[in-house]
Amino acid sequence: MLLPNVLTHHFSRMLCHIGAAFLALTLVACANVKPHPNANSSLVEIQHNRSFDRVLLGTNAQVPQFTRVFLEPATVTFSDYWLRDRRGDYSERDLERLTRDYGKLLDKSLSEGFEKKGNYQVVSSAGEADVVVRPALESLNIYAPDLSFHGRMDQYIHEAGNATFNVLLVDAKTGQPLAQFIDHRETFNSAGMIREKADRITNARYFSRLMDRWTNNMLDILTNPQSVRVN
């Protein structure tokens, strides 16, 4: 027969598990509402292989052809939901770190992606480039804590969160917009739907895979212009 203090311990643990599960379900439910970033008004939407929510090209509907590319540092903004309901868990230093680190993750994905394709040369200034890439990671929503210290309760996840990839390509000489790629997506599920303990390293790995997918999908369209057509 379980003693009262043992019963209390088991009941407390059960409540903790239920609370964590409810929090995860709430975060996922709120993530299902897709934001709609503004598209550049000088571009026209095209049909594609649905790897993005929206793909837009110049008025001639031609996929831009170029060799030398300059990558501006990625900007990062957080979702309204995250800022309203999760921001209080983070210090200003945490927020600066997240903005810096997730921007660097997208910078790394784009730089490595362009370099690996072989068709492109990543240059160090806009003056050397044919095209300037202006990347933005928008509506970033991180489900589990991404703190500099260990939280009071471990959390286990199938997905790390969601975000919007919003990348604009402009002519380096004229500043004329040439193409825009927009997509809001969840991070990939863990293999076999196995829950992983959430921490800064796990979150970064999940989002890095998502960024690599976006980068590869964008490069597939840029290097295979026949895959798109005007609506």
Protein Blocks (a to p, Z undefined) as FASTA:
>chain_A
ZZfklmmmmmmmmmmmmmmmmmmmmmmmmmmpccdddddfkbccdddehlafbdcddfko
pacddfbdcdddddddddfklmmmmmmmpcfklmmmmmmmmmmmmmmmmmmmmmmnomac
cdfbfklpmbdcddddehiacfbacdfbdcfbdcddfbfbdcddddddddfklopafbdc
dddddddddehhiacdddfklmmmmmmmmmmmmmmmmmmmmmmmmlpccZZ
